[in-house]
Amino acid sequence: MKIGIIGAGAVGLLYGGWLGKFHEVTMFPRTKEQARLLNEKGITVKGGMSPFTVSVKAQETPVSPGTQELVIVTVKQYDLSGAAAILKKMDTAIPVLFLQNGMGHLPLLEELPQERILVGTVEHGAARIDAVTVAQNGRGKTNLAFFRGNWEGIAALLETAPDAFPFRLLPDYEIMLLRKCFANAMINPLTAVLKVKNGLLLTNPHYANVFRAVFEELIALFPKLSREEMWEEVTGICRNTKENESSMLKDVKKGARTEIDAILGFMLETAARKEKEIPVSAALYEMVKGMERRN
């Protein structure tokens, strides 16, 4: 299968590396320099297993990925408008998969002309080391669901995925995205403010008290979500990634823009629409926004 990947950050490199083992992958990074390096060196994936390197093709992002059988968009949510402009010039029959945190990108997807759109959530941990190297800091799976249309080719993607990098197709994209957004809204802002790894949200009793307070605020917004299941899910993520730093903490450390608006901002908008108060979550939002402004 010919797969194009828009974005060559941590997530883009991780998927380019793994999918490049079984498919013909073309990366569409932001810069000509990264495209040159990817063409020369391929992608190297490091982590808890033997490192491996795969060859890929690469072109700078402004090029339309129009000859692909699947296009995966891995840029951060605040950069999606640029990717959308490229997709609008592409053959609308080519399926597109979006891998972003949060749920703020759904209105943008409504405006796209593509006949087949999938959304996904990423459970793997990933950290970009350099322009061609990514560290896989924890294994999970990729959850997929159709936002629009259907696609027979999804079977080939699911069947060729190795056990170490599995894909799972789910029936309800809203519930899938909401569960991931909920977990991110609990873990990412708090670790970014406290500047701690995920596991300390459970093992430090004072941090754990705040963690539980955020949970109680957010779970009250979504009666469709099971309280017991969500608590097990978010605490399980913290335990399984106890030595990991959240993507938001990494962004704060780098002085980069965060995805706070797409994640916790969505929760605040939901609370306002339902006329509910979530003061602890609101305080965390303002703290992260303040750090963004400082940087």
Beta strands, then each sheet from edge to edge (+ up, - down):
strand 1: 2-6
strand 2: 24-28
strand 3: 43-47
strand 4: 52-54
strand 5: 57-58
strand 6: 70-73
strand 7: 96-99
strand 8: 117-122
strand 9: 126-130
strand 10: 133-136
strand 11: 142-148
strand 12: 167-169
sheet 1: 5+ 2+ 1+ 6+ 7+ 8+ 11- 12-
sheet 2: 4+ 3- 10- 9+
end
